[in-house]
Each structure stands twice: as C-alpha cells, then as structure tokens.
Amino acid sequence: FLIKQVKQIKMAPKKGTKQVTKVAKKADPLFPSRPKNFNIGGTIRPTKDLSRFVRWPKYVRIQRQRAVLYQRLKVPPSINQFTKTLSKNEAMTVFTLLNKYRPETSAAKKQRVKEAAAAAASGGKAPDRAVNQVKFGLKHITTLVEEKKATLVLIACDVDPLELVMWLPALCRKMDVPFMIVKDKARLGALVHQKTCAVAAITAVDKADQAQLDLLKNLALEKFNNNPDLVRKWGGGIMGLKTQAKLDKRAKAMAIEEAKKKASLGM
C-alpha cells in the first residue's frame, strides 16, 4: 500500500494581529505543584454551608414557616401591634426599675413564714412583707387593670397562643392604664422567678423611684396608649424576592406598552 504524505500547510497570520508566544513557566523547586484530586479517596473537599440541605426538626420548620407566613399574609392591626416593641435602651430602663421590686422567691417566702410563726409563738413582731412588688399572672393583672390599680403593665410580644393577651391592650386603653409591649416572655419570666411570663405589672413604687415611673408612664402613653398607628396599621403583605422581581418586570412592561400607545396616538 502507498501512503500519501500530506503536507501541513500553515495559514498566514491575519493582518494586524500579534503573535503571542507563550512562555512556559519553570517549576519552582521550593513550591512544587500539587494538583488536587477530589475523587473518592482523594483530597478532602472544602467545607460548604449545607444548612439548606439539612432536614431540620419539625418545630424548627414550623417556626420558620410561621415567620414567612407572617410576612406574606395581611396581619390585622390588633395582632400587628405586638411586633412594635420597646427599643433596647428603653426596655433596659424599664427592667432596671422593676428589678428593684422583684417578688420574693419560694424559698424566701418559706423562710419568712417560718420566722413569722416563730415570732407569733414567742410573742415578738413578725417580719414585714415587701409592700411594692411586681405583680404577674394573667387573671391577677386583668383584675388590677379593671380596678385601675395597675400603674404600668408590661406585655410580652411572643406569647403563644397570642389570643391569651390580644385583648389586653384594648382593655388598658379603655381603662387609661399605661401599657408597654416588650421583648420577651422569657425576660419577663426571669423578672418574676419563672421560666416565662405573659404579663407583669407594677402598682406602686417607693418615693425615690416615683419620678422614674412617671417618665415611663408618659413614654407608654405616647408610644402605645395614644398611638393611632398601632390601631390602624395592618402588617404583612411582603412578597418574596422572586415575586417582587416578577411584579417589577410586569410593571416595567406595562409602562413601556403605555408609552408606545401614547406615542402612536401622538400624545
């Protein structure tokens, strides 16, 4: 068989193009190239954020879905007002005052009762109970508000179910009792030696703290009792990023179409 040798014809370079000659890099003996192999049994893969692919527990999924639903759905003002809480600095001022009037613990009460019994047996004077204390408990606070004995009411923003305290702001407004919505039920619970607490209130304070209490009452009246936005403004109705982008695209297309119509009519 005859094998025809085909000569390779080199094409002439185009005009105006520079021929770039690649210079081969010399291997550095100090830092040799070590290519990574990500196959099985090879180099360890770099760490990634895999939280999106994790099968979270049911309670985590529910609370995340609830948070998204609260953004998407239209929330009526009576529920939406619980998202408008006191700021961090204001809340710190309130809790600093109420920390002075924390109720006694069960151990302290037991000791006081024991001392009172011993004093009664010996004919001495029983130890006095603290006059001004933070009151807590939903039924107790409701009674204090109805009788206008409460001077300042604190409501937790994350009570579950919310129906337990949803009516309380309206009652406080009707009875002219200053109230505040604060974060959160765990912090209120720590104030009264409980795990959580939905509502707390103070009826009176010492003379030294009366001026501070008056300032807080004025703040509560301004931000919550006499604030018309809390009663009128709806919440939610915030769409996701994809839906927002779709709506923006649709609005732009409609604006272009409208401009074309006006141009055709000579307006």
C-alpha positions in Angstrom: 0.0 0.0 0.0 1.2 3.5 -0.8 0.8 6.0 2.0 0.4 9.5 0.8 2.2 12.1 2.8 0.0 15.1 3.3 2.0 18.3 3.9 0.6 20.5 6.6 0.1 24.0 5.1 0.4 26.7 7.6 -2.0 29.6 7.3 -0.6 33.1 7.1 -1.4 35.2 10.1 -4.1 37.8 9.7 -3.1 41.4 9.3 -3.0 43.5 12.4 -2.8 40.5 14.8 0.2 40.0 17.0 1.5 36.6 17.6 1.7 35.9 21.3 4.4 33.4 22.2 3.5 31.5 25.4 6.4 31.2 27.8 6.4 28.0 29.8 6.7 28.6 33.5 9.6 27.0 35.2 8.7 24.7 38.1 9.7 26.2 41.4 11.7 23.6 43.4 10.7 25.1 46.7 7.0 25.1 46.0 6.2 22.1 43.7 2.8 22.0 42.0 0.5 19.6 43.8 -2.8 19.3 41.8 -5.8 18.3 44.0 -7.8 15.2 43.2 -11.4 15.4 44.6 -12.4 11.9 43.6 -13.2 9.2 46.2 -10.2 8.6 48.5 -8.5 11.7 47.2 -8.2 15.3 48.6 -10.7 16.3 51.3 -13.3 18.6 49.8 -13.6 22.2 51.0 -16.3 22.8 53.6 -19.6 24.2 52.4 -22.7 25.6 54.1 -25.0 22.7 53.9 -27.7 24.1 56.1 -30.1 24.4 53.1 -29.9 20.6 52.7 -30.4 19.7 56.3 -33.6 18.0 57.4 -34.4 20.3 60.3 -36.6 19.2 63.3 -40.3 19.8 62.9 -40.5 22.6 65.4 -37.7 24.5 63.6 -39.5 24.1 60.2 -42.8 25.2 61.8 -41.4 28.4 63.4 -39.6 29.3 60.1 -42.7 28.8 58.1 -44.7 30.8 60.6 -42.2 33.7 60.3 -42.5 33.6 56.5 -46.3 33.4 56.6 -46.5 36.4 59.0 -44.6 38.4 56.3 -46.7 37.1 53.4 -50.2 37.3 54.8 -52.0 40.5 55.7 -51.9 40.9 59.5 -54.7 42.9 61.2 -53.7 45.8 63.5 -54.7 44.0 66.7 -52.1 41.3 66.0 -49.6 43.5 64.2 -49.2 45.8 67.2 -47.2 43.0 69.0 -44.4 43.5 66.5 -43.9 47.1 67.7 -41.9 46.6 70.9 -39.9 48.9 73.0 -36.4 49.7 71.9 -33.4 48.1 73.6 -32.4 51.1 75.6 -35.9 51.9 76.8 -36.5 48.3 77.8 -33.3 48.3 79.8 -34.6 51.4 81.7 -37.9 49.7 82.4 -36.3 46.4 83.6 -33.7 48.2 85.7 -36.6 49.9 87.7 -38.6 46.7 88.0 -35.6 44.7 89.1 -35.8 46.6 92.4 -39.3 45.3 93.0 -38.9 41.6 92.1 -41.3 39.3 94.1 -39.8 37.1 96.7 -38.8 33.6 95.8 -40.5 30.5 97.2 -37.5 29.8 99.5 -37.6 33.4 100.8 -41.4 33.1 101.4 -40.9 29.9 103.2 -38.3 31.5 105.4 -40.5 34.5 106.1 -43.5 32.3 107.1 -41.2 30.3 109.4 -39.9 33.5 111.1 -43.5 34.8 111.4 -44.6 31.6 113.1 -41.7 31.7 115.4 -42.4 35.4 116.2 -46.1 34.6 116.9 -45.1 31.8 119.2 -42.7 33.9 121.2 -45.0 37.0 121.1 -42.5 39.1 119.1 -43.0 41.1 115.9 -43.3 39.2 112.6 -41.1 40.4 109.7 -42.8 42.8 107.3 -43.6 41.7 103.8 -42.4 44.0 101.0 -45.2 46.4 100.1 -44.3 47.2 96.5 -43.7 44.2 94.3 -44.1 43.3 90.6 -47.4 41.5 90.1 -47.7 38.7 87.5 -50.3 36.2 86.3 -52.9 36.9 83.6 -56.0 36.8 85.8 -54.4 38.9 88.6 -53.2 41.6 86.1 -56.7 41.7 84.5 -58.3 42.4 87.8 -55.7 45.1 88.6 -56.3 46.8 85.3 -60.1 46.6 85.7 -59.9 48.1 89.1 -57.3 50.7 87.8 -54.8 49.7 90.5 -52.0 48.9 88.0 -49.8 51.9 87.2 -47.8 50.2 84.4 -48.4 47.0 82.5 -45.8 45.0 80.6 -47.0 42.6 77.9 -44.7 40.1 76.2 -44.6 40.2 72.4 -44.2 36.4 71.8 -47.0 34.9 73.8 -48.2 31.7 72.2 -51.2 31.4 71.6 -51.5 35.2 71.1 -55.2 35.1 71.9 -54.3 35.0 75.6 -53.2 38.6 75.6 -54.5 40.0 72.3 -57.4 41.8 74.1 -55.3 43.3 76.9 -54.0 46.4 75.0 -57.7 47.3 74.2 -58.6 46.9 77.9 -55.6 49.1 79.0 -56.7 51.8 76.6 -60.2 51.7 77.8 -59.2 51.9 81.5 -56.5 54.5 80.8 -53.8 52.2 82.2 -50.3 52.7 80.6 -49.0 49.6 79.0 -45.9 48.5 77.0 -45.2 45.6 74.7 -41.7 44.3 75.5 -39.3 41.5 74.4 -39.9 38.8 75.6 -41.8 36.3 77.8 -38.5 34.7 78.9 -37.1 38.1 80.1 -40.4 38.8 82.0 -40.3 35.3 83.5 -36.7 35.9 84.8 -38.0 39.1 86.4 -40.6 37.2 88.5 -38.6 33.9 89.1 -40.5 31.9 86.4 -39.5 30.3 83.1 -41.8 32.5 81.2 -44.4 35.2 81.9 -47.0 36.7 79.6 -47.9 39.8 81.6 -46.4 41.7 84.5 -47.4 44.9 86.2 -46.4 47.3 89.0 -48.9 49.0 91.3 -46.7 51.4 93.2 -43.1 52.3 93.8 -41.1 54.0 96.6 -40.9 57.8 96.7 -37.3 57.7 95.3 -38.4 56.0 92.1 -41.7 57.9 91.6 -40.2 60.3 89.1 -38.7 57.5 87.0 -42.1 55.7 87.0 -43.8 58.9 85.8 -41.4 59.2 82.9 -42.0 55.6 81.9 -45.8 56.1 82.1 -45.6 59.1 79.8 -43.5 57.1 77.4 -46.1 54.2 77.5 -48.9 56.7 76.8 -47.1 58.3 73.9 -45.8 55.1 72.2 -48.7 52.7 72.9 -51.9 54.0 74.5 -52.3 57.2 72.4 -50.6 55.9 69.3 -53.2 55.7 66.4 -50.8 53.8 64.1 -51.0 50.7 66.4 -54.8 50.6 66.0 -54.9 51.4 62.3 -51.8 50.0 60.5 -52.0 46.5 59.0 -48.9 44.3 58.8 -47.6 41.7 56.4 -48.2 41.7 52.7 -44.5 41.5 51.9 -43.9 39.2 49.0 -40.8 37.0 48.3 -37.8 38.2 46.2 -38.9 36.2 43.2 -42.5 37.5 43.3 -41.2 41.1 43.8 -38.9 40.7 40.7 -41.8 39.3 38.7 -44.1 42.2 39.7 -41.4 44.8 38.9 -40.8 43.2 35.4 -44.6 43.3 34.8 -44.9 46.9 35.8 -41.9 47.9 33.5 -43.5 46.0 30.6 -46.8 47.8 31.2 -45.1 51.2 31.4 -43.3 50.5 28.0 -46.7 49.4 26.4 -48.4 52.5 27.8 -45.6 54.7 26.3 -46.0 53.1 22.9 -49.7 53.7 22.9 -49.2 57.3 23.7 -46.6 57.7 21.0 -48.9 56.1 18.4 -51.7 58.4 19.4 -49.3 61.4 19.2 -49.9 62.4 22.8 
